[in-house]
Amino acid sequence: MLTFGHIADTHLGHRQYGLKQREDDMVSTTRAAFQEMVEERGTDVIVLPGDLFHSRDLRPKVLHQTEQELDQIPDDVPVLVSRGNHDENLTPRDVTWLNYLHQRGQIVFLKADLDADPDTARFEPYDPEEPGEYAGFYDIETAECDGPIRVFGLQWRGAKTGKALQQVANGIQATNEEYGEPAFTVLLGHFGMEDEVPTLGGTVTHTELREVKEVVDYLALGHIHKRYEAGDWIYNPGSPEAHNTREGRDDWEHGYYSVSLNADASEGDESVSYEVAHHESKRRPYYRIEFDVTPYESPGELESAFQEHVQNEQTTVKEYCEQSKYTAHGEPREAILDLRFTGTLQFSRGDFRTDELAAYAEETCEALYVQVNTGIRTANVQQLISEIDEGEVFKDGQLNTAALEDSVFETIAQESVYAENASDVADVLGDAHQMAQAEEAVEDIQDSVSSARRDLFPELADDVVLDIDEDPFDDGDAAETASDAVETEESRAEADEAAEVMNE
């Protein structure tokens, strides 16, 4: 009867790690998914519940690429999109690039009007003759059913999602009373389910969806980048690309759904059943290499052992990248290496040159990029924790965490390349830790650390690469010199070290 494709979190424009190739990955992986949907799955409609873009502030080249990809989708296959948190990007605007694409007829931007009535959302029908800035719902007529397949959209609402879902349930019921009952109902939403993906901060419970379930047959979700399904009506496909080392693990599935609807006639009543199939996307591989630093007494000994360890992993990395889900046009994609150092370092942290070790791993394994994660402690920090004066860190039987943190941060700073300014660096780490505990934005923590670094070490400012102008429509080599956020090796190490301290 009808097949729709469900994809989410394409994050077009995400130049991960400052790499142009990763920005291109977002486009090529999405393109491959769209092509499969149309050419192999017989897709009649594509739904995308949020985060089409990585940011609302698009560079012209990203918008141009997106329009080109949408133009490749046949005109009779509508692309129905709702707004995610990245499309909105922190401070909402009345008009976004989704409105622009909607008005140009390249997508149908679906959005609920939640302001007209505090209890009931208003959904306006899509009118191709007068599309306006957005629509509330989109009807797909089928010969097999008396009623249409009706698709609604709910935009990202963050902490207000629970309240919005109550309005949506009432609004869908009111819409059906006004425009007639549909044969099948799809709702696009951008939020996480609290019980389905632990530790990822889902904000919606099954209880909050109880009334929505009464009026919705298929809840098409985005936001969480890992595939999951719940209750035979809630589906989240996982982002086409992994966006960090955690998402790159094998137990995180990424891709899209194809959903086939079928009309069933039983005792004179018409109903619609459906079958859901998940398809893995063709994405960039992540490969993890772990190395325990504990046994090595000197930098030279550690370096030799590390090089041998990486050489032993070389063949396995190559074979891993040759899996079909990681090949593009038959060619394996270079991996992103998740390089993890663990254990206790037996020598000065300042002599532990992770940048040189990462460079060796990148060259030996022919990787696109190496993301270094250092979950280690130095022997001195370990000794400090074991020998710390209880009188300093305990007051009236209570742990004085501030005193403990000061001691640990200063010891870590003394073991780093910033040893001459250990006290000041310890203060910076302490401030970053407090910001993290207060759940402040990662970008704000980065800005704070970077600003302090410039103040304390102005001589290192020469290493910072600033944005430069580029031809927004040029895909040539010149564009590769530009970056939205280029990191130096030292700033990367600085961020890693701050993250490690906050994790400890």
N, C-alpha and C positions, 0 to 999 in steps of 0.2 A: 504493500500500500504506500508506504513512505519511509524513507530512511534519513535520519539526521546525524550529523557528526558533532561531537561534543569535545571541544578543545579549550584549554584555559591557560592563563599565565604565560603567554608567549614572550612578554617583556622585550618587545622590539626596541632596539636602541641601547640595550644594556652592553656597555663596553667593559665587560668584567676584567678585572686586573689591569685595566688600562690598555687592553689589547684590541686592536681593530679586528683581528681574526675572530674574537669572541662575539663582537658585535655582528659580524657577518654570519656566525653560527646561528644566532637567534633568527636571522632572516631565512637562511637556507634550511634549517630544521623545520620552521613553520611552513615554508614553501613545500617541502617534501610531504608534510602531513596533509596540507590542502590538496596536493595533487593526488595522493593516495585516496583521500576521501571521495574526490570527484571521479577519478578514472578507474579505481579498483573497487570502491565500496558502493558506488551508485548513489552517492549522497544527494539528497534533494534540498537540504537546509543545513547550514553550519551555525552552531550556537557557541558563543565565547563569553563565559561569565567573568569578565574582569581581567585587568592587567594585560590588555593588548599591547600597551606601551610600558616601558620601564619608568618613564617620567612624563609628566605633563609638558615639561619644557623641552620640546623636541628640537634637535638640530634639523635644518631643512633637508639634509640628505636622508635622514631616517624617515621623515614623512614621505619623501619622494619614493623611497624603496617600498614603503608600506602600500602606497597607492598603486605601484607597479604590481605588487603581489596580489592585491585585491582585484586588479583589472584582469588577472589571469583566470579568476573564478567566473564560470559562465553566468550570464545575466539572470538566468532562471534559477540560480542557486543563491538565495538571499543569505547574507551573513548577519546574524542577530547578535548584538554585543551589549553587555551591561558594563557598568563602570567599576573598576577595582580601586584599591587604595593607591596603587602606583599611577593609575590614570588620573587620580585626583591629586596625589602628592601633597599630603599634609594640610595645606590651606586650600579649601575648595574654591573654585572659580565658577561663575555662572556659565561660562562658555569654555569648552575644552576642545581638543582636537577630535574627540569622538563626535561632538556636535558638527564640526567641519565635515568629517567624512560622511556623516548622516545626511547633511544637506546636499552633498555632492552625489548621493545615491550609491555610495560604495559600501556602506553598512547601514543597518537599521539600529539605531541607538535606543535601547529600551531602558526606561527609567520610571520609577514610581513617584507620583506627586504625594509627598508625605506631609505637606504643610497646610493643605486646604482643610483637612479635618483631623483632629488629634486621634481619632479612633479608626478612621477608615481611609486607606490609600485611594487615590484617584488614578485610574489608568485610562489614557486616551488611546483610541485605535490608530494604527498606522494608516496614513493616507498617502499613497505614492504621488498623487497630484499636488498635495500640499503637505509635505513631510514635516515642516516646522523644524524646531531644534532637536526634538526627540519624540519618541512615541512611548506609550505605556504597554501596549501589547500588539502582537502580530498574529493574524489569522491565516492559516494555510488550509485551503479548501481541498477536500478529497472526494472522489466520486463514490467511494465505498461507504462513507458515513454521512449521516444527516447533518452532523455538526462539524465545525472546523477543528484542526489541531491548533490550539491557542498557546502562544508563548508570551509569558510576562517577564519583566526584568526588575530586579531590585538592586540598586546601587550599593556600594560599600557604605556601611554605617558604623563600623567599629563597635564601641561599647554600647551604642544605641540599637544594635541589631535586634535584640530581643523585642523591644518595643515596636520596631519597624515591622517585624514579622507578624505581630498581632494586627497591625494596620493592613498588611498585605493580605492576610487571610480574609479579613472583612472586605477589603477592596476587591479581591477576586470574586467573592460571592456577589457583591453588588454589581460588578461588571457583567457577570453571567446573567444576572436578572435583567440587566438593561439590554445586552446584545445577544442573548440566547446562550443556551448551554453548549459547551464544546464537547467533542467526542474524546479529547485527550488534552491534558494541560501540562505544560512545562514551565517551571520557574527557574530563572537564572539568578544565582546568588553568589556573593563573594564573601565567604566567611568560613571559619573552621569549626569542626564538630568536636566538642570537648572530650568525648569519650572514645573517639576513633583513632586519634593520633596523639598519644601521650607526650607530654612535655612541650608541645608546640603552641600552647596557649590558646586553644580553641575557646570561643566565647559563647557558643550556642549548644544547648542541651536538647535531647530528644523531646523532653517535656515542652520546651518552648516551640517546638515544631508540630505539636499535636494538632492544633487547629489548621495549620498550613496543610498538613497531610490530608485533611478532609476535602480539600479543594485542588490539590496538586497530585498528579500521577508520577511525575519525574522531576526531581530536584537536581538541577545541573549546577554543580558547585565549582568554584575555583578558590584560589588563595593559598591553600596548602599545596606544596609542590610534590607531594607524594600521593600515589593512587590509593584510594580507599573507597569502600562501598558500605552502605548500612541500610538495613531494613527493607531491602529489595525496592527501594525508591530513591535513595540518596546516592549520588555518584560524583566522584571527584577524580579526574583522569591523571593528575600529576602534570607538572609543567613539561613541555617538550624537551627543554634543556635543564640540566642540573645547574644550580646557581651558587653552590658552595660545596666544600668537600664532604659535608654530611649528606647532602642530597645526591652526591655522586656515588654513594655506596650501592652495592648490588641489591640490597633489600629495599631500595627506593625505586619503584616502578614509575616510568615516565612515558607519556604518550597521549592517546586520545581514544574516545569511544565511538563506535558506530552503533546506532540504535535503530532497529528495524521494527516498525509498527505494523500490526496486522489486524484487520477487522474480523471480529468473531460474531457470528449470529447464533444465538442460543435461545430457543423457545420464543422467537420473535423479537428478542431484545438485542440491540447492537452494542457491542463493547469493543474495546481496543486492547490487545495484548502487545507485549513488546519483548524483544530479545536484545541483550546488550553484549557487545564484544569489545575487549580492550586490545589496542594495537600499540606496540612499543614504537617510539619515535626514533629516527636516525640521529643520534646525538653524539656529542664529544665525550670520549671516555675519561673517567677519573680512575687513577690507580694509586693505591696506598702502599708506601714503603715505610716500614717501621724499623727503627734502629735504637738499640739500648746502649747508652753511653757509659753505663756503670763500670764495665771491666777495664777501662782504658785510663792509664795513669798520666798520659801526656798527649798533647795535640797531635804529634806525629803518629803515635800509636793508634789513636782514634781515626785519623784520616786514612791510614793504610787499611784498617779493618773496614771502614765505611766504603772505601772504593771496591774492595773485594765483595762486600755485601751487595752493592749496586750492580756489579758485573754479573753476579749470580742471578739477579732479578731481570737482567736484560732480555733474555729469551721469553720469560714469562710475560713481561710487559708487551712484547711484540705480539705474542699469541693472543693476549687479552684484547688488544686493539683490533684484531682481525675478526672478532665476532660481528655477525651481520648487523646488529643494532648500532655498531660504531663505524660502519663503513658508509662512505658517501660516493655514489657512482662507482662502486666496486673497489674503492681505494680506502684503506684504513686511515682514520684520523689520528693525528698525533695526540698523545694523552696529556692530560693535566695531572701532574704527580702530586699526590698528597703525602709530603715527606714529614714523618713524625719522629721526633727525637724524644726518647723516654729515659727514665732512670735518674741516677745521681751523678753529676759531673764531678770528677776528681781533681780538676784543676780550675784555674781562674776563668770565669765566664768571658772575660775580655779576650781570651785566647781561643775561644770556641767560635770559629768563623763559619757560621751557618751559610753565609752568602757564597763562600767558595765551595762548600760541600753541595749546595743546591745547584751551582753552576756545573759541577762535575756530573751530578745525576741527570740534569737536563740534557747535557751533551751525550752522555753514554746511552741514555734511554731514548734519545731523539724526541724529547717531550716538547710540547708547545710552551709549557709554563710549569714552574715548581712552586707550590704553595707550602711554605715551611710552617710547621706547628711544633713548638718546643714545650713539651709537658715535662720539663726536667727541673731538678733543683741542684744547686751546687752543694758540695760537701760542707762548705762553711755555713750555708743556710740551714742545712740539715742539723749541723752541730748546734747552731744558734737555737733552733726550736727545742732540741733535746736538753740544752743547758740553760735555758732562759731563766732569769731570776723571778721566782714566783712572787716575790714581794713587789716587783715592778708591774707585773701584769695582772695581779689579783688584788682587789680592793674590797674589804669586807666580804670576802668569799666570792666576789663576782669578778669575772674575767674583764680586764680593762683592754678591750680590743684595740683601742686607739694606740696604746703604748706598745702592744704586740705588733701591730702593723708598722709603726714607725721603725721598730727594731729590724723587722724583716725587710722592709723596703730599703732601708739604708744599707743593709748587708748586701742585698741584691744589687744596688747601685754601685757599691764598692767593687763588686765582681764583674762589672760591665765596662764597656769602653768609655763610660762617663765617670770613671772613678774619682777624678779630680773635683768633681762637683757633686759628690755622692749625696750630701745633705739636701741640696736643691732638687736633685733628681728624685730623691725619696719623697719630697713634698709633691712633686708632679705626679708620681705614681699614686700617692695617697689621694690626691684630688681626683684622679681618674677612677680610682676604686670607688670613691664616694659617689661620683656621677653614675657609675655603673649600677651601684646599689639602689640609687634613686630612679633607675630605669630611664635615664636620659638617653636621647638619641645617640646612636653610634657615631654619626657624623659630628655631633657636638663634642663628644669625647675626643675624637680624632683632631678636631680643630683646636681644642684646648691643649692637647699634648703637642701638636705641631707648633702652636704659638709659643708655648713655653720653651720648646726646643730652639726656636729662632732667637728668643731672648737670651737663653743661656749659652748657645753655641752659634753666634752669628757667622763665624767663619765657615760653618757647614752649609750656609744658605746658598752657596754657589752650586751645590749639588742638586738643587731643586729645579725641575723642569716645568716651565709654565705653559699654559695653553697657547697655541699659535693658530693663526688663521689658516683655513684650508678651503679648497673649493668644495662646497657642500655636495656637489654632484659627481665628484671625481673619485673613482674606485681605484685609481692607479697607485703607484708606489709612494707618491708624495704624501698621500693621505695617511700612510702608515706612520709618518713622523709626528702626527698630531694625536693628542690623547685628552680625553675628558678629565682624567685623574691619573697622571703619571707618577709612579712611586719610585724613589731611589732605593737602593739596597738598604741604606741606613734607615730610611723612614719605614721601610717594611719591617726591618728588624726591631725598630722602636715600637711599632704597633704590635708585633708578635710578643715582645717582652711585656708590654703593658697588659695584653690579653692574658698572658700566662700568670702574671701577678694577680689579676682579678679572679682568675680561675682558682688559684690557690687560696 
